[in-house]
Structures are given as C-alpha cells and as structure tokens.
Amino acid sequence: MKQAILQAQDVHRNIETPEGQLHILNGVDLAVDSRQSVAILGESGSGKSTLLGLLAGLDLPQMGSIKLNNQELTTMDEDQRAQFRASCAGFVFQSFYLMEDLTALENVALPLELFGHKEPRKTARHWLDVLGLVTRSHHYPKQLSGGEQQRVALCRAFAVQPSILFADEPTANLDQRTAQLVIKQLFDLHHESHNAMVLVTHDDKLAQLCDATYVLSGGVLREI
C-alpha cells in the first residue's frame, strides 16, 4: 500500500492588492506518495511557485492543512519548519542560489555541515563525482557555466538524502542542450535515491516525465 509523504488539504492563499483581495490558491488538495514524481503546470502568475513554497513549508497558507512526513507544517513556527525541512527536504530552484564566496565543494558540503554530518566534504566530493563535476570542486560559482552551477545545486539537494525534493523551474535559465542534461541527471538521481519529487514547470515535455501531472489555474489544482 502506497503511503503519502506529502498531503495538502483545502489550502488557501490570498494577497491584498489595490483592487482588493486576490485569491491565488482556492482550496487546493494534493497527495504525493513516497517515491512518486509530480509535476505542477500553469501559466506565469498562476501561483505555482507560491504553492510549492507552501508545500515545502517556506510559507504558510491562510487556511488549510499541509502535512510532510506526517508532520503538520501549519502548526510549526518558522524556526521549527526550517529545522524540519533540513531533515527531509531538498531544493532545486530556477536561480541556482550558490554561495558566491564558496567553492562548488563547499557549497555542496554546507548543508551537510549545518545538519551535523560526520563527513560533509567526503560526501560532497562523492556527489560531485557522481555528476561528473569532481574536477570543478575548487571552482567558485562565477567560474562555472550555468549548467555546471545547476548541477552543483543538484548535488547539494541530493547530498542530504532528502525524502522529498522540491524543484521550481530547474531548467528555465539553461539552454536546450544543457537543460536536457540537467533533466536526465535530475530524474536519474530521483529514481536512484527513491525519493518523492514535486516539480513546478511550464514545460509540457518535462512534466510528461513525471508519474502524475497537475495544472494550476484560477487558484484550483486539477490532475490531467
């Protein structure tokens, strides 16, 4: 029997505008099983990234329940959510968010060090080797191409052995050839790591690689 690692029920998110209240999410429901990959499609401004942030506990909804690993995120304060995320979640974003003053090796090792890993640098080197970047270990982000930076970000995300990965437009800043390489490595790592993945994208072809696909429109999420 499959077990849901992520459950969202009746999630609402509104923002105030000069014209009044804007309903970004209007009663969103979603369940993601362990090891399942889920894509969320939608037009720009539809609220995809907002939803992803709520599912990951980066922000809180005005109404609704979000459970990750059977823990209710909406009852936690910001520090509690941050500590909880560090124990079970990995992140890959459109912008790479690498620390400019740290090398590739140091960027991958940083979350491991913060989480008290016994051998952060050895583990970081292993993941850089897995993605063919070990020769770039001591290069800084500005010395790496966009594709290399995103692959370092993949190493950083998977090195913590997350039970779920959240990816927000991970190939949007890459050329087509580089994007295909990053996509292949992303899904290879996802399958090898046996984790769940929630992927926000505007790319139908990328979404088709996932086990389930949803569309967010008008604040409502529906499976297609």
N, C-alpha and C positions, 0 to 999 in steps of 0.2 A: 504493500500500500504506500502510495506516494505521500510525502509529508511536506507541507508548505513551510518554506523558510521565511517567506515574506507574505503578510496579509494586510491589505488596506480595505477598510470598510467605511463607506459613506463619507469620504474625505472631501472637505470643502476648503477653498482658499479664495479670499476676496481681497481686493485692494481698493483704496479710495482714490478717485480721480476727480478733477474739477467738474466733470459731468455727473458724478455720483459714484456709487459702488459698482465695481466691475467684478463679475463672477468668473474667475479663472478656472476653478475646478468646482464642479457642481454635483457632488455625490459620487465620487469615483470609487469603484471597487476593483480590486486586483489581488490575485493569489499567484505566487510564484513558488513552484516546487523545488526541492533540493535537486541540483544538477541541471535544472531547466534554464534555457536561454529565452528571454522575452524581449521583443523589440516594440518600442513605442514610436509610432509615426505621427506626424502632424505638421501643419503649416507653421512658418515662423510666427511667433507670438501666440501660439495656441496653448502654451503653458507646459510643454514637455519638460523643459529644464526645471520649472517650478515643481512639477510632480516628482521628478527624480530626486530633487533636493529634499522633499518631504519624506519620500520613501527611505532615504538614507539617513534621515534624522538631522539633516543640516538646517532644517527649519521646521516649524510646527504648523499644522493646519488650524483653522478656526474651529473646525468641527470634524469629528471622525476618529477612527482608531487605526493605528499603524503598528503592527507587531513584526519584529525582526527577531528570528530565533526564539520565538515565543515570549519576547520581552516587549512590553508596551512602551513605545518611544514617547508618546504624548504625556506620560506621567514623569518623565525624566527632565532634569534641568539641563542647561547647555553643557556643563562640565561632565555630567553623567553620560549624556549622549556621546560626547567626544571620546570618553574612555571606552564606552561600549563599542563604538564604531571601530576603534583601534583594535579591538579583539576579534572582529569578524568580517570587516568590510574592506574592499579595495576600491580605488577610484582611478578612472582614466577620463580626462577632460579634453575638450577641443583645444584649449590652451594647455601647454604642457606642464606649467606650474613647477618647473625645476628651479632649485635654488641656484642663482647665477654664480655665487661665490663658492659653490661646492662642485667637485668633480662628479662625473657620472657614477663612479663607485660610491662616493659619499652621499649622493642623492638617493641611491637605492638603499644604502645602509641606514640612513637617518631614521625612517620609521621603525626599523628593527631595533635600533639603539634606544629609541624612545619607549619601545614596548619591552625592553629588558632582555632582548635576545642574547644568547650566550656568545654567538659568533657572527655578529652582524656583517662584518666585512667579508668573511669567507662565504657567507650565504649570498651577499650581494654580488660577489665575483662569479659565483656559480650561475646566477640568473643572467648576468651579462654574457656569460659564456653560452648559455642556452640560446640566447637571441643573437649570437654572433657579434657581440659588442665588446668582448673582453679586451681587445686591442685599443678600445676607446675609453677604458676605465678611468684614466687620469686626465681626460679632456674635460674642459668646462663646457656648459651648455652653448655658449657663443661659438665654440669651436666645432660644434656638431651640426649636421643638417637637421631640417625639420623632422624628417623621417627617423633619424637617429635619436632625436630628443623624445619623440613619441614612443619609440621602442624602449628607451630608458625608463619612461613613465610606465610602460607595461611591466618592466622588471620590478619597479618599485611597488606596483599594485599587487603583483602575484607573489613577491618575496615574502609577504606577511602571511601567505597561505590563507586567504580570505575564504569564508564560506559563501560569500556573495560578492560579485563585482558590479559596480555601477559605472557605466560608460556613457558620457554625454558628447555626442557628435565626435567620436575619436579620430575620424579621418577628414574632418571638414577643412583643416588647414594644410592638407597634403595634396600633392599632385596625384594623378590617377595611378601611375605605376607604383609609387611609394605607398599609396593608400591600400592597394591590393596586397602588398607585402605585410603591412601592419594588420590588415584584416585577417590574413591567413595565420599570422602568429598569434593574434588575439584569440581566435577560435581554437587553434591548436592547444594553447595554454589552458583555455577554458575546459576543453574536453579532457586534457591530461590531469588537470587539477580537480576535476569532479566537483566544481563549484557551480552555484547559480549565477546568472548574469542578467541584468536589466540594462538594455541598450536603447538610448534615445538617438534617433537619426531621422533624416529626411530622405535617406537613400533606400528606395524600394528593394534594390538588389541586395543590399546589406541586411535588410530586415528579413529577406527570404531565407537567410542562413540560420535564422533563429527557430526554435521549436514552436513559438507562438508569436503572433503579431497583433498589436492593438493600434487603433487610431484614436487620437485625442482631438476632438472637435467640439466647439461650443461648450467647453467645460465638461464634456461627457466622454468617457473612455469605453470603446466597444471593440470586441475581438473581431478580426476578419479572417 
